[in-house]
Amino acid sequence: MKRPLLLLTLLAMSSSLFAAGAVPGFHTDYDTALAEAKKLDKPLYIHFTTDWCSWCRKIENDIYKKAKGKAALKPFVAVSLNCTEGEPKVAAYKTLMKKYGMGGYPALVMITPDETLLSKFSGYVKMPEFKVELAKALTNRKKITDFKAYEAKADTASTEFLNKAMTFYFDMGDSAKSLTYANALVKADPKGEDKNAKALALRTYILYRTAKTPKDSKAKLAKLKTRDAKNEYGFLGMACTNEIDQTFRKAYDQTTRKLDAEIVKATLPKIDELLKLPNLSNRFQVLNMKRIAATSVGNTTAQIEALEGMKVARPDLASKIDPMIKALKAKQVPAEK
């Protein structure tokens, strides 16, 4: 009887040792960590995790428990929040994740003591990338301090300030605050007569991305097509990419894990039109969408076109892309050549 009891004891110890949040130097309660961040005037580093997340354990062991990782985290108050179902505060922590636009695990978020977003990233990263992300958050805190100094002296009801605030928080990745200022601009300039064309286009893009209904989304996209017609500011390209991405999501069958060929086929001419836009910052992503769509419908020529474009956009991937092109050309039927 002693051996089973010992086994159960060891299993219980193992469970407690490897449970999410058991990281040296990390708080495990958000309110406690936030209070310390305010007291010390330090930014807060939030590690959203679960008991079952293997990549969470890897970043804990490879980064948080190493000397270089601890040194990088020294300017922060760190907290590990367990989002496993059944945990006491899981609902509150998942709401917090959503607030900062995060989904899967691990989700890593850095905020100021007043809960303004500094930076965020997700998934496992190696030490050099981890240090870069934390350094970016500290740099962004300085930017926020400078912006708030400007805000203290500015006419916060003016269109000029609202535009600057909206743009600032959009660039910081704070979708909630950029939307707040975009909505304020709608009230201040309901007809969209702002002479700052870039800010007007950004406002429209933000409102498009946060539209509540398909009808509203379609109306905002139509406005964006006039306010950033040639993709001068890059917002039209991002919106059109999002439209194609949404079509892909609708076309994906969870059971077969394949895209509906008929639905996806209609995206190919739209993707080709999108690729004609100048200033397309996500060209590689769009080309990869073309490759996926062409693969789904068996269009070898379009696959090759997409891959050749991807190689131009990312020459560093040529060694991986070239064999794919070669294989496709080898099986390409004469009529397609």
C-alpha positions in Angstrom: 0.0 0.0 0.0 2.9 2.3 0.6 4.1 2.2 -3.0 0.8 3.5 -4.6 0.6 6.2 -1.9 4.1 7.3 -2.7 3.3 7.3 -6.4 0.2 9.5 -5.8 2.3 11.8 -3.7 4.9 12.1 -6.4 2.3 12.7 -9.1 0.7 15.5 -6.9 4.2 17.1 -6.4 4.9 16.9 -10.1 1.5 18.5 -11.0 2.2 21.4 -8.6 5.8 21.8 -9.9 4.7 22.1 -13.5 1.4 23.8 -13.2 0.9 27.0 -15.2 2.2 30.0 -13.4 4.8 28.3 -11.3 7.6 30.5 -12.5 10.2 31.9 -10.1 9.9 35.7 -9.9 6.4 35.8 -11.4 3.2 36.8 -9.7 0.2 34.6 -10.3 -2.5 37.2 -9.6 -3.1 40.1 -11.9 -4.4 42.6 -9.4 -1.4 41.9 -7.1 1.0 42.3 -9.9 -0.6 45.5 -11.2 -0.5 47.0 -7.7 3.2 46.4 -7.5 3.7 47.8 -11.0 2.0 51.0 -9.9 3.9 51.2 -6.7 7.3 50.7 -8.4 6.3 52.6 -11.5 7.4 49.7 -13.7 5.7 48.2 -16.8 3.9 44.9 -16.4 4.9 41.8 -18.4 1.9 39.4 -18.7 2.3 35.7 -19.6 -1.1 34.2 -20.4 -0.7 30.4 -20.1 -2.6 27.2 -19.5 -1.8 23.8 -17.9 -1.8 22.1 -21.3 0.3 24.6 -23.3 3.6 22.9 -24.1 5.1 26.0 -25.7 4.3 27.9 -22.5 6.5 25.4 -20.6 9.2 25.8 -23.2 9.3 29.6 -23.0 9.3 29.3 -19.2 12.2 26.9 -19.2 14.2 28.4 -22.1 13.7 32.1 -21.3 12.2 32.9 -17.9 14.4 30.6 -15.9 17.6 31.6 -17.6 19.9 34.3 -16.4 19.6 36.4 -19.7 15.8 36.1 -19.5 15.7 37.2 -15.9 17.9 40.2 -16.8 15.7 41.2 -19.7 12.6 41.0 -17.4 14.3 43.0 -14.6 12.7 46.4 -15.6 9.3 44.8 -15.5 6.9 43.3 -12.9 6.1 39.9 -14.3 2.9 37.9 -13.9 1.8 34.5 -15.2 -2.0 34.2 -15.6 -3.5 30.7 -15.7 -6.3 30.6 -18.3 -7.0 26.9 -17.9 -10.8 26.1 -17.7 -11.8 25.7 -14.1 -9.3 28.2 -12.7 -10.9 30.8 -10.3 -10.2 33.9 -12.5 -10.2 32.3 -15.9 -13.1 34.4 -17.2 -11.5 37.7 -16.1 -8.1 36.7 -17.6 -9.6 35.7 -20.9 -11.4 39.1 -21.0 -8.1 40.7 -20.4 -6.5 38.8 -23.2 -9.4 39.9 -25.5 -8.9 43.5 -24.5 -5.4 43.4 -25.8 -6.3 41.5 -29.0 -4.7 38.2 -28.1 -5.9 34.6 -28.7 -3.7 31.5 -28.4 -1.1 30.6 -25.9 1.4 31.6 -24.9 0.2 35.2 -25.2 2.7 37.8 -24.0 1.6 41.4 -23.3 3.4 44.4 -21.9 1.5 47.3 -20.5 2.1 50.4 -18.4 0.9 50.7 -14.8 -2.2 52.4 -16.1 -2.8 49.5 -18.4 -1.9 51.1 -21.7 -0.5 48.6 -24.2 3.2 48.8 -24.9 3.8 45.8 -27.0 2.6 42.2 -27.5 3.6 39.0 -29.2 2.5 35.4 -29.2 4.0 31.9 -29.4 7.5 30.7 -28.6 10.5 32.9 -29.4 14.2 32.4 -28.8 16.2 34.6 -26.5 17.4 37.2 -29.1 13.8 37.9 -30.3 12.5 37.9 -26.7 15.0 40.6 -25.7 14.1 42.7 -28.8 10.4 42.5 -27.9 11.0 43.7 -24.4 13.3 46.5 -25.5 10.6 47.6 -27.9 8.1 47.8 -25.0 10.5 50.0 -23.0 11.1 52.3 -26.0 7.3 52.5 -26.5 6.9 53.5 -22.9 9.1 56.5 -23.5 7.0 57.3 -26.6 3.8 57.2 -24.4 5.4 59.4 -21.8 6.3 62.0 -24.5 2.8 61.7 -26.1 1.1 62.3 -22.7 3.3 65.4 -22.2 2.0 66.7 -25.5 -1.6 65.7 -24.6 -1.3 67.7 -21.4 -0.8 70.9 -23.3 -2.9 70.2 -26.4 -6.5 71.1 -27.2 -7.9 67.6 -26.7 -11.1 68.5 -28.4 -9.4 69.6 -31.6 -9.4 67.5 -34.8 -5.6 67.8 -34.9 -5.2 66.2 -31.5 -7.8 63.5 -32.1 -6.0 62.6 -35.4 -2.6 62.4 -33.7 -4.0 60.4 -30.8 -5.8 57.9 -33.1 -2.6 57.5 -35.3 -0.4 57.2 -32.2 -2.4 54.4 -30.6 -2.9 52.6 -34.0 0.9 52.6 -34.5 1.3 51.3 -31.0 -1.1 48.4 -31.7 -3.7 49.6 -29.2 -6.9 48.9 -31.2 -9.2 49.9 -28.3 -7.7 53.3 -27.9 -7.3 54.0 -31.6 -11.0 53.1 -32.0 -12.0 55.5 -29.2 -10.3 58.4 -31.0 -11.7 57.3 -34.4 -15.2 57.5 -32.9 -14.5 60.9 -31.4 -13.5 62.1 -34.8 -16.8 60.9 -36.3 -18.5 63.1 -33.8 -16.2 66.1 -34.5 -16.2 65.6 -38.3 -19.4 63.6 -39.2 -19.2 64.4 -42.9 -15.5 63.3 -43.2 -14.3 66.7 -44.4 -11.0 66.5 -42.6 -8.2 67.9 -44.9 -5.7 65.4 -43.4 -6.3 62.7 -46.0 -4.1 60.1 -44.4 -5.8 60.4 -41.0 -9.2 60.3 -42.7 -8.3 57.1 -44.5 -7.0 55.6 -41.2 -10.2 56.6 -39.4 -12.2 54.8 -42.1 -10.0 51.7 -41.9 -10.3 51.4 -38.1 -14.1 51.8 -38.4 -14.1 49.2 -41.2 -12.2 46.7 -39.0 -14.5 47.2 -36.1 -17.8 47.2 -38.0 -20.6 45.3 -36.2 -22.5 44.1 -39.2 -21.6 43.0 -42.8 -23.7 45.9 -44.1 -21.7 48.4 -42.1 -18.4 46.7 -43.0 -19.3 46.9 -46.7 -20.2 50.6 -46.4 -16.9 51.4 -44.6 -15.0 49.5 -47.3 -16.7 51.5 -50.0 -15.7 54.8 -48.3 -12.1 53.5 -47.9 -11.9 52.8 -51.6 -12.5 56.5 -52.2 -10.3 57.8 -49.4 -7.3 55.6 -50.1 -8.2 54.7 -53.8 -4.6 54.0 -54.9 -3.5 52.5 -51.6 -1.3 55.6 -51.1 -1.5 55.0 -47.3 -1.6 51.2 -47.3 -5.0 50.9 -45.6 -7.0 49.8 -48.7 -4.5 47.0 -49.3 -4.9 45.8 -45.7 -8.7 46.0 -45.9 -8.9 44.0 -49.1 -6.5 41.4 -47.7 -8.9 41.1 -44.7 -11.8 40.6 -47.1 -10.0 37.7 -48.8 -9.0 36.2 -45.5 -12.6 36.2 -44.3 -13.6 34.4 -47.5 -10.9 31.8 -46.8 -12.3 31.3 -43.3 -15.8 30.8 -44.6 -14.6 28.3 -47.2 -12.7 26.2 -44.7 -14.4 22.9 -43.8 -13.5 21.8 -40.3 -14.3 18.2 -41.0 -12.3 17.7 -44.2 -9.8 20.4 -43.3 -9.9 21.7 -46.9 -11.1 24.8 -48.6 -14.2 24.8 -50.7 -12.8 25.0 -54.2 -15.9 26.8 -55.6 -15.8 29.6 -53.0 -12.0 30.0 -53.2 -11.9 30.1 -57.0 -13.7 33.5 -56.9 -10.9 35.0 -54.8 -8.2 34.5 -57.5 -9.2 37.5 -59.7 -9.6 39.6 -56.6 -6.2 38.6 -55.4 -4.7 39.5 -58.8 -6.4 42.9 -58.6 -5.1 43.4 -55.1 -1.5 42.6 -56.2 -1.7 45.5 -58.7 -2.0 48.0 -55.9 1.2 50.0 -55.1 2.5 50.2 -51.5 1.2 46.8 -50.6 3.1 46.2 -47.4 1.9 42.6 -47.0 2.6 41.5 -50.6 4.2 38.2 -49.5 1.1 37.3 -47.5 -1.2 38.1 -50.5 0.9 36.0 -52.8 0.8 33.1 -50.4 -3.0 33.5 -50.4 -2.9 33.2 -54.2 -0.8 30.1 -53.9 -3.2 28.5 -51.5 -6.2 29.4 -53.6 -4.6 28.1 -56.8 -3.6 24.9 -55.1 -7.2 24.4 -53.9 -8.6 24.7 -57.4 -5.7 22.9 -59.1 -4.5 25.9 -61.1 -0.8 25.1 -61.6 0.0 28.2 -63.6 -1.4 30.5 -60.8 0.6 28.5 -58.2 3.8 29.1 -60.2 3.0 32.8 -60.6 2.4 33.1 -56.9 5.6 31.3 -55.9 7.7 33.4 -58.4 6.2 36.5 -56.8 7.0 35.2 -53.3 10.6 34.6 -54.3 10.9 38.3 -55.5 9.3 39.5 -52.2 11.5 37.3 -50.1 14.7 36.4 -51.9 16.0 34.8 -48.6 13.5 32.0 -49.2 14.6 31.2 -52.8 16.3 27.9 -51.7 12.9 26.7 -50.4 10.7 28.2 -53.2 12.8 27.1 -56.2 12.3 23.3 -55.7 8.5 23.9 -55.4 8.4 25.8 -58.7 10.5 23.1 -60.4 8.2 20.4 -59.2 5.1 22.3 -60.4 6.6 23.0 -63.8 7.5 19.3 -64.2 3.9 18.2 -63.8 2.4 21.2 -65.6 0.2 19.9 -68.5 1.1 21.3 -72.0 -2.1 23.4 -72.2 -1.1 25.3 -69.1 2.4 26.1 -70.3 
